[in-house]
């Protein structure tokens, strides 16, 4: 009889020890990406672009055939610099994004998310020069709604 009581008490303890946040709900907050817009260098108006590829340095990510007025790219949460090689019309330029990471604890099952602040030292390394200028529009990345950086080409 005592073993039944022990089993019931143990089962009760297991049930009450589970927390609501033990499940990370799909669609909950996650680490935000930087939004990069493209502007015509002469008119300063938004202009669509068709990139052949975007390759991250020090990681294995290669994105091919990106098109539109803006793109969203992930930033490195464990470093203060993220570098991409962007290829347009067979010409490659290197975009170096310097940033601060701000980590926020969500809960036990979802873990941490990261938001970012872009440093003004963000720059391009021109190989052949399809990128004419980089301007920072919104230095905080807390949502993906606003454009953070404009590339003038």
Secondary structure as GFF3:
##gff-version 3
##sequence-region A 1 153
A	DSSP	alpha_helix	2	17	.	.	.	ID=ss1
A	DSSP	three_ten_helix	20	22	.	.	.	ID=ss2
A	DSSP	beta_strand	34	39	.	.	.	ID=ss3
A	DSSP	beta_strand	49	56	.	.	.	ID=ss4
A	DSSP	beta_strand	62	68	.	.	.	ID=ss5
A	DSSP	beta_strand	70	73	.	.	.	ID=ss6
A	DSSP	beta_strand	81	88	.	.	.	ID=ss7
A	DSSP	beta_strand	91	107	.	.	.	ID=ss8
A	DSSP	beta_strand	111	118	.	.	.	ID=ss9
A	DSSP	beta_strand	123	125	.	.	.	ID=ss10
A	DSSP	beta_strand	133	136	.	.	.	ID=ss11
A	DSSP	beta_strand	140	141	.	.	.	ID=ss12
A	DSSP	beta_strand	149	152	.	.	.	ID=ss13
###
